[in-house]
Amino acid sequence: MTLSLAGRTASPAPQPVPVRSGGFGGPEGLADYLTSARIDALIDATHPYAAAISANAVRAAERAGVAFLALHRPPWQRIAGDQWIEVADVAGVVGALGNAPRRVFVALGRNELAPFVQAPRHHYLIRSVDPVDPPLGVPHADYITGRGPFEEADERALMVRERIALVVSKNSGGEASYGKIAAARALGLPVIDMKETPGLGNKISSDKDFLDNFKSLDATHPITAVKHGAKKNPWEIDAISGATISSRAVGRMLQKSVADVTPAVLRNLDRVKRGE
């Protein structure tokens, strides 16, 4: 097993398996790596909003003819007491900060901070895994570094100590960074929730209508993906609108898996029927 990291963090957390870091050069480069390294299966466990990486993984797996699995992390859901202001991107965050100066806790990646220079009236507490260098071009900003998981009690103490009035976060789901959401709820603080739209190709692991294709898919015929809304036969996959390439890649990988597995199933069909 090899763990591949995007290379955006200077000092990644230690891992119990071999690690490589950096890009591959698009889906073609990743496919070449999968072939040359004799990889049998590719697991997409990247950040929920790393849409380009996920789309490249789908296409590379199909190109290299290897098994593919995508892990989907559901986003956080609003519950009683949450004061969420949902926006689409960092520009939306800046617009939602308001005109009155506030003390803002920002928990976003270093590469997403530039738009905050358009709102210099606020005092920012910025947390990132690696130091922000160069510093953000605003008059009032403090910086802390840290790597999750972050416990609710620690997040609450931080917000009280720093007199935070507003939290900025990306809705990335999972438990490791949920502490700040729970802490903001407990303190009655609003959260500007950056809820970006994942890339269309990333929907292959989360789109309910697309996943419904596989509940009664007829694998006795060649499996093919057809244009969204054009499905007529039980062996066809109704593609995601705007993500036909990824949908077709899934269909081809599934057809290859069926072709690989079917002979073994037929050889042992009697044993399967007997439940052995």
DRENKOLVEX-705611 format. One record per atom (N, C-alpha, C): residue in one letter; x, y, z. Coordinates in steps of 0.1 Angstrom, whole numbers, padded with zeros to 4 digits, always signed. Example, Ala and Ser with C-alpha at 12.3 -4.5 7.8 and 13.67 -1.06 7.14 Angstrom:
2
a+0132-0057+0078a+0123-0045+0078a+0132-0033+0078s+0128-0022+0071s+0137-0011+0071s+0129+0000+0079
//
This chain:
276
m+0008-0012+0000m+0000+0000+0000m+0009+0012+0000t+0005+0022-0008t+0012+0035-0009t+0002+0046-0007l+0005+0056+0002l-0003+0067+0004l+0002+0079-0003s-0006+0085-0012s-0002+0097-0020s-0008+0109-0014l+0000+0119-0012l-0004+0132-0006l-0003+0143-0017a-0012+0153-0016a-0011+0164-0026a+0001+0172-0025g+0008+0172-0014g+0020+0180-0012g+0018+0194-0008r+0006+0198-0003r+0003+0212+0001r+0007+0214+0015t+0011+0204+0023t+0015+0206+0037t+0030+0203+0038a+0037+0212+0044a+0051+0211+0045a+0056+0199+0054s+0049+0196+0065s+0052+0186+0074s+0040+0177+0076p+0037+0168+0067p+0026+0159+0069p+0027+0150+0082a+0016+0146+0087a+0016+0137+0099a+0022+0124+0095p+0030+0118+0104p+0036+0105+0101p+0025+0094+0098q+0029+0085+0089q+0019+0075+0084q+0026+0061+0085p+0018+0051+0088p+0024+0037+0089p+0027+0030+0076v+0025+0037+0065v+0027+0031+0052v+0037+0040+0043p+0042+0035+0033p+0051+0044+0024p+0042+0055+0019v+0049+0067+0018v+0042+0079+0014v+0049+0086+0002r+0041+0090-0008r+0047+0099-0019r+0039+0112-0018s+0045+0123-0023s+0039+0136-0022s+0041+0143-0035g+0030+0151-0039g+0030+0158-0051g+0021+0153-0062g+0019+0161-0072g+0010+0157-0083g+0016+0147-0092f+0007+0142-0101f+0011+0132-0111f+0012+0138-0125g+0006+0149-0127g+0005+0155-0141g-0008+0151-0147g-0019+0152-0140g-0032+0149-0146g-0035+0135-0146p-0047+0131-0151p-0051+0117-0151p-0041+0108-0159e-0035+0113-0170e-0026+0105-0178e-0014+0101-0170g-0008+0111-0162g+0003+0109-0154g+0000+0099-0143l-0012+0100-0137l-0016+0091-0126l-0018+0077-0132a-0024+0076-0143a-0026+0063-0150a-0012+0056-0153d-0002+0064-0157d+0011+0059-0160d+0017+0053-0147y+0015+0061-0136y+0021+0057-0123y+0014+0043-0119l+0001+0043-0120l-0006+0031-0116l-0001+0019-0123t+0002+0021-0136t+0007+0010-0145t+0021+0006-0141s+0030+0016-0140s+0044+0013-0138s+0046+0007-0124a+0038+0012-0114a+0039+0007-0100a+0032-0006-0098r+0025-0011-0108r+0017-0023-0107r+0006-0023-0096i-0001-0011-0096i-0011-0009-0086i-0024-0017-0090d-0030-0024-0080d-0042-0032-0083d-0055-0024-0081a-0054-0015-0071a-0067-0008-0068a-0063+0007-0064l-0072+0016-0067l-0070+0030-0064l-0082+0034-0055i-0079+0040-0043i-0089+0045-0034i-0088+0060-0033d-0099+0066-0036d-0100+0081-0035d-0105+0085-0021a-0095+0089-0013a-0099+0093+0001a-0095+0108+0003t-0096+0116-0008t-0091+0130-0007t-0102+0138+0000h-0099+0151+0002h-0108+0161+0008h-0121+0162-0001p-0132+0163+0006p-0145+0163-0002p-0146+0173-0013y-0138+0184-0012y-0139+0195-0022y-0127+0195-0031a-0119+0185-0031a-0108+0184-0040a-0113+0178-0053a-0122+0185-0060a-0129+0179-0071a-0120+0175-0082a-0110+0183-0085a-0101+0180-0096a-0093+0167-0094i-0089+0165-0081i-0082+0152-0078i-0091+0140-0079s-0103+0142-0075s-0113+0130-0076s-0116+0127-0090a-0118+0137-0098a-0121+0135-0112a-0109+0128-0119n-0097+0133-0116n-0085+0127-0122n-0084+0112-0118a-0087+0109-0106a-0086+0096-0101a-0095+0086-0108v-0108+0091-0111v-0117+0082-0118v-0112+0079-0132r-0107+0089-0139r-0103+0088-0153r-0090+0079-0153a-0081+0081-0143a-0068+0074-0143a-0071+0059-0141a-0080+0056-0132a-0083+0042-0129a-0089+0035-0141e-0097+0042-0148e-0103+0036-0160e-0093+0034-0171r-0084+0044-0172r-0073+0043-0182r-0063+0032-0179a-0060+0030-0166a-0051+0020-0162a-0057+0006-0161g-0070+0006-0160g-0077-0007-0158g-0076-0013-0144v-0076-0004-0134v-0075-0009-0120v-0088-0007-0113a-0090-0014-0103a-0103-0012-0094a-0102+0001-0088f-0114+0007-0086f-0115+0021-0080f-0126+0021-0069l-0122+0028-0058l-0132+0030-0047l-0131+0044-0043a-0142+0051-0041a-0143+0065-0036a-0149+0065-0023l-0142+0071-0013l-0148+0072+0000l-0155+0086+0001h-0167+0086+0005h-0175+0098+0006h-0177+0102+0020r-0173+0115+0024r-0175+0120+0037r-0187+0130+0037p-0198+0126+0043p-0210+0135+0043p-0207+0148+0050p-0213+0159+0045p-0211+0172+0052p-0218+0172+0065w-0215+0182+0074w-0222+0184+0086w-0236+0189+0084q-0245+0185+0092q-0259+0189+0091q-0262+0199+0102r-0270+0209+0099r-0274+0219+0109r-0283+0213+0119i-0281+0216+0132i-0290+0211+0142i-0294+0222+0151a-0303+0220+0160a-0309+0231+0169a-0297+0238+0176g-0298+0251+0175g-0288+0260+0181g-0277+0265+0172d-0276+0259+0160d-0266+0264+0151d-0271+0277+0144q-0262+0286+0143q-0265+0299+0136q-0256+0299+0123w-0259+0292+0113w-0251+0291+0101w-0255+0301+0091i-0245+0307+0085i-0247+0316+0073i-0240+0309+0062e-0248+0302+0053e-0242+0294+0042e-0239+0303+0030v-0226+0301+0025v-0222+0308+0013v-0215+0299+0004a-0212+0303-0008a-0207+0294-0018a-0192+0293-0019d-0185+0305-0015d-0171+0305-0017d-0165+0316-0007v-0152+0318-0008v-0145+0328+0001v-0150+0342-0002a-0153+0345-0014a-0159+0359-0017a-0172+0361-0010g-0180+0350-0009g-0192+0351-0002g-0190+0352+0013v-0179+0346+0018v-0176+0348+0032v-0173+0362+0035v-0165+0368+0027v-0161+0382+0029v-0173+0391+0029g-0182+0389+0020g-0194+0397+0019g-0203+0395+0031a-0203+0383+0037a-0211+0381+0049a-0206+0385+0062l-0193+0390+0062l-0187+0395+0075l-0194+0407+0080g-0199+0415+0071g-0206+0428+0075g-0197+0439+0076n-0202+0451+0079n-0195+0464+0079n-0189+0467+0093a-0195+0462+0104a-0190+0465+0117a-0178+0456+0120p-0167+0462+0126p-0156+0454+0129p-0159+0443+0139r-0153+0431+0136r-0156+0419+0144r-0143+0411+0146r-0143+0403+0157r-0132+0394+0159r-0136+0381+0152v-0128+0377+0142v-0132+0365+0134v-0122+0354+0135f-0127+0342+0138f-0118+0330+0138f-0120+0324+0124v-0109+0323+0117v-0108+0318+0103v-0101+0304+0103a-0108+0294+0099a-0103+0280+0098a-0104+0275+0084l-0096+0281+0075l-0095+0277+0061l-0081+0275+0057g-0079+0269+0045g-0066+0267+0040g-0058+0280+0037r-0045+0279+0037r-0037+0291+0034r-0040+0297+0021n-0043+0288+0011n-0045+0293-0003n-0059+0300-0005e-0067+0300+0006e-0080+0306+0005e-0081+0320+0012l-0071+0325+0017l-0071+0337+0025l-0071+0350+0018a-0066+0350+0006a-0064+0363-0001a-0076+0372-0001p-0088+0368-0004p-0099+0377-0005p-0102+0385+0008f-0097+0380+0020f-0100+0387+0032f-0093+0401+0033v-0084+0404+0024v-0078+0417+0023v-0088+0428+0019q-0099+0423+0013q-0110+0433+0010q-0118+0437+0022a-0116+0431+0033a-0123+0434+0045a-0113+0437+0057p-0105+0447+0056p-0094+0450+0065p-0099+0455+0079r-0112+0458+0080r-0117+0464+0093r-0118+0454+0104h-0118+0441+0101h-0120+0430+0111h-0106+0426+0117h-0107+0420+0129h-0095+0414+0135h-0096+0399+0133y-0086+0393+0127y-0087+0379+0123y-0078+0371+0132l-0083+0359+0136l-0075+0349+0142l-0075+0337+0132i-0063+0335+0126i-0062+0325+0115i-0055+0313+0119r-0061+0301+0117r-0054+0289+0121r-0052+0281+0108s-0040+0276+0107s-0036+0267+0095s-0026+0257+0100v-0024+0246+0092v-0015+0236+0095v-0001+0241+0094d+0002+0248+0084d+0015+0254+0082d+0014+0270+0084p+0025+0276+0087p+0025+0291+0089p+0020+0298+0076v+0013+0309+0078v+0009+0317+0066v+0020+0327+0063d+0026+0325+0051d+0038+0332+0047d+0037+0335+0032p+0036+0348+0028p+0037+0360+0037p+0023+0362+0044p+0024+0370+0055p+0011+0372+0062p+0001+0379+0054l-0011+0378+0058l-0023+0384+0051l-0021+0399+0052g-0024+0406+0041g-0023+0420+0040g-0034+0428+0047v-0036+0426+0060v-0046+0433+0067v-0039+0438+0080p-0044+0449+0086p-0038+0455+0098p-0039+0447+0111h-0049+0439+0112h-0051+0432+0124h-0053+0417+0122a-0043+0409+0124a-0044+0394+0122a-0034+0387+0131d-0039+0377+0138d-0030+0368+0146d-0031+0355+0140y-0020+0347+0141y-0018+0334+0135y-0015+0323+0145i-0021+0312+0143i-0018+0300+0151i-0017+0288+0142t-0009+0279+0145t-0008+0267+0137t-0013+0255+0145g-0019+0245+0138g-0024+0233+0146g-0029+0223+0136r-0029+0211+0140r-0034+0200+0132r-0044+0192+0140g-0056+0190+0134g-0067+0183+0141g-0063+0169+0144p-0071+0162+0152p-0085+0167+0156p-0084+0177+0168f-0095+0186+0167f-0096+0196+0177f-0108+0193+0186e-0107+0192+0199e-0117+0189+0208e-0126+0202+0210e-0139+0199+0213e-0149+0210+0215e-0144+0219+0227a-0140+0213+0238a-0136+0221+0250a-0125+0230+0247d-0115+0225+0239d-0103+0234+0235d-0107+0245+0226e-0116+0242+0217e-0121+0252+0207e-0129+0263+0215r-0137+0258+0224r-0145+0268+0232r-0136+0277+0240a-0126+0271+0246a-0117+0279+0254a-0109+0289+0245l-0105+0285+0234l-0098+0294+0224l-0107+0306+0220m-0120+0303+0217m-0129+0314+0213m-0132+0323+0224v-0133+0318+0236v-0135+0327+0248v-0123+0336+0250r-0111+0330+0250r-0099+0337+0253r-0097+0348+0243e-0099+0345+0230e-0097+0355+0219e-0109+0364+0216r-0119+0362+0224r-0131+0371+0223r-0137+0370+0209i-0138+0358+0204i-0143+0356+0190i-0158+0359+0189a-0162+0366+0179a-0176+0369+0176a-0182+0362+0165l-0173+0356+0156l-0178+0349+0144l-0168+0339+0140v-0172+0327+0135v-0164+0317+0130v-0166+0315+0115v-0155+0313+0108v-0155+0310+0094v-0149+0296+0092s-0157+0287+0085s-0153+0273+0083s-0158+0268+0070k-0151+0258+0065k-0156+0251+0053k-0163+0238+0058n-0175+0236+0053n-0182+0224+0057n-0176+0211+0050s-0166+0206+0057s-0159+0194+0051s-0163+0181+0057g-0172+0182+0067g-0177+0170+0074g-0166+0163+0082g-0170+0152+0088g-0160+0144+0096g-0160+0150+0111e-0153+0142+0119e-0152+0145+0133e-0140+0154+0137a-0129+0153+0129a-0117+0159+0133a-0117+0174+0135s-0126+0181+0127s-0127+0195+0128s-0140+0200+0132y-0149+0191+0137y-0162+0195+0141y-0162+0202+0154g-0152+0202+0162g-0151+0208+0175g-0155+0223+0175k-0150+0230+0165k-0153+0244+0164k-0167+0247+0161i-0174+0238+0154i-0188+0240+0151i-0196+0238+0164a-0193+0227+0172a-0200+0225+0184a-0197+0236+0194a-0185+0241+0194a-0181+0252+0204a-0189+0265+0200a-0190+0268+0187a-0197+0280+0183a-0212+0279+0187r-0217+0267+0186r-0231+0265+0190r-0233+0267+0205a-0224+0261+0213a-0225+0263+0227a-0223+0277+0232l-0215+0285+0224l-0213+0299+0228l-0223+0308+0221g-0232+0303+0213g-0241+0312+0206g-0235+0320+0195l-0224+0315+0189l-0218+0323+0179l-0222+0319+0165p-0223+0329+0156p-0227+0325+0142p-0215+0319+0135v-0217+0311+0125v-0207+0304+0117v-0210+0307+0103i-0200+0313+0096i-0202+0314+0081i-0196+0301+0075d-0205+0294+0070d-0203+0280+0065d-0201+0280+0050m-0188+0278+0046m-0185+0278+0032m-0189+0265+0026k-0200+0264+0019k-0205+0251+0014k-0203+0251-0001e-0191+0248-0005e-0188+0248-0019e-0195+0236-0026t-0197+0238-0039t-0203+0227-0047t-0192+0218-0053p-0191+0206-0049p-0181+0197-0054p-0182+0196-0069g-0171+0192-0076g-0171+0190-0090g-0181+0180-0094l-0186+0181-0106l-0196+0172-0110l-0192+0157-0110g-0179+0155-0114g-0173+0142-0114g-0173+0135-0101n-0172+0144-0090n-0172+0138-0077n-0185+0133-0072k-0196+0136-0080k-0209+0131-0076k-0211+0116-0078i-0202+0110-0085i-0203+0096-0088i-0204+0088-0075s-0199+0093-0064s-0199+0086-0051s-0210+0091-0042s-0218+0101-0046s-0227+0107-0037s-0241+0110-0043d-0242+0110-0056d-0255+0114-0062d-0265+0102-0061k-0276+0104-0054k-0285+0093-0051k-0291+0087-0064d-0295+0095-0074d-0300+0090-0086d-0290+0082-0094f-0278+0086-0094f-0267+0079-0101f-0265+0065-0094l-0265+0065-0081l-0262+0053-0073l-0274+0043-0075d-0286+0049-0077d-0298+0040-0079d-0296+0031-0092n-0287+0035-0101n-0285+0027-0113n-0281+0013-0109f-0274+0011-0098f-0268-0001-0095f-0276-0011-0086k-0288-0006-0083k-0297-0015-0075k-0302-0027-0082s-0304-0026-0095s-0309-0037-0103s-0303-0037-0117l-0290-0035-0117l-0283-0034-0130l-0281-0048-0136d-0285-0049-0149d-0284-0062-0156d-0270-0064-0161a-0262-0073-0154a-0248-0075-0158a-0247-0086-0169t-0258-0092-0174t-0257-0102-0184t-0255-0096-0198h-0256-0083-0199h-0253-0076-0211h-0242-0067-0209p-0235-0062-0219p-0224-0052-0217p-0230-0040-0211i-0223-0035-0200i-0228-0024-0193i-0223-0011-0200t-0232-0002-0202t-0228+0011-0209t-0235+0022-0202a-0228+0034-0202a-0234+0046-0197a-0240+0054-0208v-0252+0059-0207v-0258+0067-0217v-0261+0081-0212k-0264+0090-0221k-0266+0104-0218k-0278+0105-0208h-0276+0114-0198h-0286+0116-0188h-0300+0117-0194g-0309+0109-0189g-0323+0109-0193g-0326+0099-0205a-0316+0093-0210a-0317+0084-0222a-0318+0070-0219k-0317+0066-0206k-0317+0052-0202k-0330+0045-0206k-0329+0033-0213k-0340+0026-0217k-0339+0011-0213n-0327+0006-0211n-0325-0008-0208n-0319-0010-0194p-0321-0022-0188p-0316-0024-0175p-0301-0025-0174w-0294-0027-0185w-0279-0028-0184w-0273-0014-0187e-0281-0004-0188e-0275+0010-0191e-0274+0018-0178i-0264+0026-0177i-0262+0036-0166i-0267+0050-0170d-0276+0055-0163d-0280+0069-0166d-0270+0079-0161a-0262+0085-0170a-0251+0093-0166a-0256+0106-0158i-0246+0111-0150i-0249+0124-0143i-0248+0135-0153s-0258+0144-0153s-0258+0155-0162s-0246+0164-0160g-0238+0166-0170g-0226+0174-0169g-0214+0166-0165a-0215+0153-0162a-0204+0145-0158a-0204+0132-0166t-0206+0133-0179t-0207+0121-0187t-0194+0113-0187i-0183+0120-0188i-0170+0113-0189i-0168+0104-0176s-0170+0110-0164s-0168+0102-0152s-0178+0090-0152s-0191+0093-0156s-0201+0082-0156s-0197+0071-0165r-0192+0074-0177r-0188+0064-0186r-0176+0056-0181a-0167+0063-0174a-0155+0056-0168a-0160+0046-0158v-0170+0050-0150v-0175+0040-0140v-0181+0028-0147g-0188+0031-0158g-0195+0020-0165g-0184+0010-0171r-0173+0016-0177r-0163+0007-0182r-0156-0001-0172m-0153+0006-0160m-0146-0002-0149m-0155-0013-0144l-0168-0010-0143l-0178-0020-0138l-0179-0032-0148q-0179-0029-0161q-0179-0039-0171q-0167-0048-0171k-0155-0041-0169k-0143-0049-0168k-0143-0058-0155s-0149-0053-0144s-0149-0061-0132s-0159-0073-0134v-0170-0071-0141v-0179-0082-0144v-0172-0092-0153a-0165-0088-0163a-0158-0097-0172a-0147-0105-0164d-0141-0099-0154d-0131-0106-0146d-0137-0116-0137v-0148-0112-0131v-0154-0120-0120v-0163-0132-0126t-0170-0129-0136t-0180-0138-0141t-0175-0152-0144p-0163-0154-0150p-0159-0168-0152p-0157-0176-0139a-0152-0169-0129a-0150-0176-0116a-0164-0179-0110v-0173-0170-0111v-0187-0173-0106v-0193-0185-0113l-0192-0185-0126l-0198-0196-0134l-0191-0209-0130r-0178-0209-0128r-0171-0222-0125r-0176-0227-0111n-0180-0218-0103n-0184-0222-0089n-0199-0220-0086l-0207-0220-0097l-0221-0216-0096l-0229-0226-0087d-0226-0239-0089d-0233-0248-0080d-0230-0246-0066r-0217-0243-0062r-0213-0241-0049r-0220-0228-0043v-0221-0218-0052v-0228-0206-0048v-0242-0209-0044k-0249-0217-0053k-0263-0220-0050k-0265-0228-0038r-0255-0236-0034r-0256-0244-0022r-0252-0236-0010g-0247-0223-0012g-0243-0215-0001g-0230-0218+0005e-0221-0225-0003e-0208-0229+0003e-0198-0217+0002
//
